[in-house]
Amino acid sequence: MISKRILFCFICLFIINSIFGESIDDSKYNDAATIEFGLQDKNGNYFCLYHNVNNIKNFNTKNYDVVAQWGHAMWVKKDKEDFSITWNETNGAILILKTTSTDYMTRRGIKVGDSITKINEVYKDCAPWQQNYNGKVIVGFRKANMLEEEMMTMAFWTEKGIITSIEILVGENESWIDRN
């Protein structure tokens, strides 16, 4: 039988983790390259790769779907209207952002409904690339997160020259390979 003292220690650890677990300092990911890879909602909340989703005010991280699980680590996903976010459930690190809504915009103000021309103007310093995929044009760019030694990708899906969705992800694998 577990002694009262050990049980008390477990309860204290649980409470400390609950209080401080959601306020992990993720400012080390505020470098110029990484901060570009995020979306801001109409309420001013900024969802950025590698940042802790638990630190975003008024965003409910409950009721998610498990995407992948390795031992105790899980990648989880939450779909909220026309916005999807995937994060590491263990540390809250955001891994994938997707939207088809005009309520979200990139750090430089690009959102669904904008033109390819605007993307190329606003991100000209990022050397955007274009690729045709099943009759759609994808415009995007990649940068490295030097802290994690990972590539980050921002891709704008377009139809007839207009953005229909934005995808931002950790890694350089094209997200459209497994797109449903």
C-alpha positions as CSV (number, residue, x, y, z in Angstrom):
1,M,0.0,0.0,0.0
2,I,1.2,3.5,-0.8
3,S,2.1,5.5,2.2
4,K,0.3,8.8,2.7
5,R,3.6,10.7,2.3
6,I,4.3,9.2,-1.2
7,L,0.7,9.8,-2.2
8,F,1.0,13.4,-1.0
9,C,4.2,13.8,-3.1
10,F,2.5,12.5,-6.2
11,I,-0.4,14.9,-5.7
12,C,1.9,17.8,-5.2
13,L,3.8,16.9,-8.4
14,F,0.5,16.7,-10.3
15,I,-0.6,20.1,-9.1
16,I,2.8,21.7,-9.8
17,N,2.8,20.2,-13.3
18,S,-0.8,21.5,-13.9
19,I,0.1,25.0,-12.8
20,F,3.5,25.4,-14.5
21,G,3.1,22.9,-17.3
22,E,1.0,25.4,-19.3
23,S,3.4,28.3,-18.9
24,I,6.6,26.8,-20.4
25,D,8.7,29.7,-21.8
26,D,9.0,29.1,-25.5
27,S,10.6,32.5,-26.3
28,K,13.7,30.7,-27.5
29,Y,11.7,30.1,-30.7
30,N,11.1,33.8,-31.3
31,D,13.9,34.1,-33.8
32,A,13.3,35.9,-37.0
33,A,13.0,32.7,-39.1
34,T,10.7,30.7,-36.9
35,I,8.3,33.6,-36.0
36,E,7.4,33.8,-39.7
37,F,5.8,30.4,-39.6
38,G,2.5,31.0,-37.8
39,L,-1.0,32.2,-38.2
40,Q,-2.8,35.0,-36.3
41,D,-6.6,34.7,-35.7
42,K,-9.0,37.6,-35.6
43,N,-8.7,37.8,-31.8
44,G,-5.0,38.5,-32.0
45,N,-3.9,35.0,-30.9
46,Y,-0.7,33.9,-32.7
47,F,-0.2,30.2,-33.4
48,C,3.5,29.6,-34.3
49,L,5.5,26.5,-35.0
50,Y,7.4,25.1,-32.0
51,H,5.6,27.4,-29.7
52,N,3.5,25.9,-26.8
53,V,-0.2,25.7,-27.8
54,N,-1.0,25.7,-24.0
55,N,0.3,29.3,-23.8
56,I,-2.3,30.6,-26.3
57,K,-5.1,32.4,-24.4
58,N,-8.6,31.3,-24.9
59,F,-7.6,28.3,-27.0
60,N,-9.1,25.1,-25.7
61,T,-6.6,22.2,-26.1
62,K,-9.1,19.6,-24.9
63,N,-11.1,17.3,-27.1
64,Y,-8.5,16.5,-29.7
65,D,-7.8,13.5,-32.0
66,V,-4.7,11.4,-31.5
67,V,-2.7,11.5,-34.8
68,A,0.3,9.4,-33.8
69,Q,1.6,7.8,-30.6
70,W,5.0,6.5,-29.7
71,G,5.2,5.2,-26.2
72,H,4.2,8.1,-24.0
73,A,4.6,10.7,-26.7
74,M,1.5,11.8,-28.8
75,W,0.9,14.1,-31.7
76,V,-2.7,15.4,-31.4
77,K,-4.9,17.4,-33.7
78,K,-7.8,19.7,-33.2
79,D,-10.1,20.9,-36.0
80,K,-11.9,24.1,-35.2
81,E,-14.2,25.2,-38.1
82,D,-11.8,26.0,-41.0
83,F,-8.7,25.8,-38.9
84,S,-6.6,22.7,-38.0
85,I,-3.7,22.5,-35.5
86,T,-1.4,19.6,-34.7
87,W,0.9,19.6,-31.7
88,N,3.0,17.4,-29.5
89,E,0.8,16.6,-26.5
90,T,3.7,16.1,-24.2
91,N,5.3,19.6,-24.6
92,G,2.6,21.5,-26.5
93,A,5.0,22.3,-29.5
94,I,2.9,23.2,-32.5
95,L,3.8,21.1,-35.6
96,I,1.2,21.8,-38.3
97,L,-1.2,24.6,-39.0
98,K,-3.8,24.6,-41.8
99,T,-6.7,27.0,-42.6
100,T,-9.2,27.7,-45.3
101,S,-10.6,30.7,-43.4
102,T,-10.2,34.4,-44.0
103,D,-10.1,34.8,-40.2
104,Y,-6.4,33.8,-40.1
105,M,-3.4,35.6,-41.5
106,T,0.3,35.1,-41.7
107,R,2.8,37.3,-39.8
108,R,3.1,39.4,-43.0
109,G,-0.7,39.7,-43.4
110,I,-1.4,37.1,-46.1
111,K,-4.7,35.3,-45.8
112,V,-7.1,33.1,-47.8
113,G,-8.5,35.2,-50.7
114,D,-5.3,37.0,-51.4
115,S,-3.5,36.6,-54.8
116,I,-0.4,34.8,-55.9
117,T,0.9,38.3,-56.9
118,K,0.6,39.5,-53.3
119,I,2.4,36.4,-52.0
120,N,5.3,37.0,-54.3
121,E,5.5,40.7,-53.4
122,V,5.3,40.1,-49.6
123,Y,7.6,37.1,-49.5
124,K,10.0,38.1,-52.3
125,D,12.9,38.0,-49.8
126,C,12.1,34.3,-49.1
127,A,12.5,33.2,-52.7
128,P,9.0,31.6,-53.0
129,W,8.7,28.6,-55.3
130,Q,5.7,27.4,-57.3
131,Q,4.5,23.9,-58.1
132,N,1.5,22.6,-60.0
133,Y,-0.4,19.9,-58.3
134,N,-3.6,18.3,-59.8
135,G,-4.5,21.6,-61.5
136,K,-3.8,23.8,-58.5
137,V,-0.7,26.0,-58.0
138,I,1.1,25.8,-54.7
139,V,3.3,28.8,-53.8
140,G,5.6,28.4,-50.8
141,F,8.9,28.8,-49.2
142,R,11.1,27.1,-46.6
143,K,13.4,28.3,-43.8
144,A,15.5,26.4,-41.2
145,N,14.8,26.5,-37.5
146,M,18.4,26.4,-36.4
147,L,17.6,25.5,-32.8
148,E,15.8,22.3,-33.8
149,E,17.8,21.8,-37.0
150,E,14.6,21.3,-38.9
151,M,13.1,22.8,-42.0
152,M,9.8,24.7,-41.8
153,T,7.5,25.0,-44.8
154,M,4.8,27.5,-45.6
155,A,2.6,26.6,-48.5
156,F,-0.3,28.6,-50.1
157,W,-2.8,26.5,-52.1
158,T,-4.3,28.5,-54.9
159,E,-7.0,28.2,-57.6
160,K,-7.2,30.7,-60.4
161,G,-4.5,32.8,-58.8
162,I,-6.3,33.1,-55.4
163,I,-5.3,31.5,-52.1
164,T,-7.8,28.8,-51.0
165,S,-5.8,27.4,-48.1
166,I,-2.6,28.0,-46.1
167,E,-0.5,25.2,-44.6
168,I,2.5,25.7,-42.3
169,L,4.4,22.7,-41.0
170,V,7.6,21.5,-39.4
171,G,9.7,19.7,-42.0
172,E,10.2,20.0,-45.7
173,N,8.0,17.1,-46.8
174,E,5.3,18.4,-49.0
175,S,2.1,18.2,-47.1
176,W,0.1,17.6,-50.2
177,I,1.5,14.1,-50.7
178,D,-0.9,12.7,-48.1
179,R,-3.6,15.4,-48.6
180,N,-7.2,14.2,-48.5
